[in-house]
Amino acid sequence: HAPQIHSGGLSSREGMVFLIHDAYMDGKEEIPAVLDKRLLVIESEFVNVLSQAKRDGNTLSAALRDCWDGVSLKPAVKTTRMCATSPHINLLCAITNAELVSSMASRDLTNGFANRFLFYWAERSRLLPFPKATPTAEVDRLAGKVIDVLRFCEAERWAENDNLRVELSQEAVKRWADLYKGELNDRSHGERINALIERRAPMLLRLAMLFALTDCTTTVGVHHIDAALAWIRYSTESVKFIFGSAADE
């Protein structure tokens, strides 16, 4: 069972809650709950979210921060009755670097909003006026691997709110501890950049867990930690490249 995918843009806390709301009363009518609290939001224009978050009285920024923390979304105003418990929301966004720097409010750079996202600089490596389609056999192979991973994770049991426990191997525990006391807490990048990469440690653990699950194992190994570290390092360099000039001002 695939989660709900929303690509229409987010504008407010209330609008996001509506997509995964609990049961509520509308007058004398009971509106049934959206049982599946998983939601993938595709924002091809991330500037929309940033613009909405800067509007006076808009609590979208705070709501997205709550989602990252796994906090239930409660009404921001008394006239709103909808809420959403146990939200599981992921945002996949795209934006140019210039627009990102100019559109993000200064407070969101330091209040924990921006560092709940992993930023990656991406650009095309070649100019292909007529790119070839991916062979069907390769698409089928990748789709089959995804299905294998979902079956291993027992993804169909989302309704049971059942958790699959993932643990670190003894070697991974040591590797993680060394990174946590060292590179992941290096604060030599300047105040602005440090604030933007503040959540490197929990981000790395989440990525390492996902890499382990794609290997169909519930044990995170050193190679999963190191693979996640490579992504964290690139994200850190991307942040420094994108926001470096702003940090120097």
Stockholm file with secondary structure:
# STOCKHOLM 1.0

chainA/1-249         HAPQIHSGGLSSREGMVFLIHDAYMDGKEEIPAVLDKRLLVIESEFVNVLSQAKRDGNTLSAALRDCWDGVSLKPAVKTTRMCATSPHINLLCAITNAELVSSMASRDLTNGFANRFLFYWAERSRLLPFPKATPTAEVDRLAGKVIDVLRFCEAERWAENDNLRVELSQEAVKRWADLYKGELNDRSHGERINALIERRAPMLLRLAMLFALTDCTTTVGVHHIDAALAWIRYSTESVKFIFGSAADE
#=GR chainA/1-249 SS CCCEEECSCCCCHHHHHHHTCCCEEETTEEECCCCCCEEEEEESCTHHHHHHHTSTTCCHHHHHHHHHHTCCBCCSSTTCCCCBSSCEEEEEECCCHHHHHHHSCHHHHHSSSGGGSCCCCCCCSSCCSSCCCCCHHHHHHHHHHHHHHHHHTTGGGGGGTCCCCCEECHHHHHHHHHHHHTGGGCCCSCHHHHHHTTTHHHHHHHHHHHHHHHTTCSEECHHHHHHHHHHHHHHHHHHHHHHHHHHHC
#=GC SS_cons         CCCEEECSCCCCHHHHHHHTCCCEEETTEEECCCCCCEEEEEESCTHHHHHHHTSTTCCHHHHHHHHHHTCCBCCSSTTCCCCBSSCEEEEEECCCHHHHHHHSCHHHHHSSSGGGSCCCCCCCSSCCSSCCCCCHHHHHHHHHHHHHHHHHTTGGGGGGTCCCCCEECHHHHHHHHHHHHTGGGCCCSCHHHHHHTTTHHHHHHHHHHHHHHHTTCSEECHHHHHHHHHHHHHHHHHHHHHHHHHHHC
//
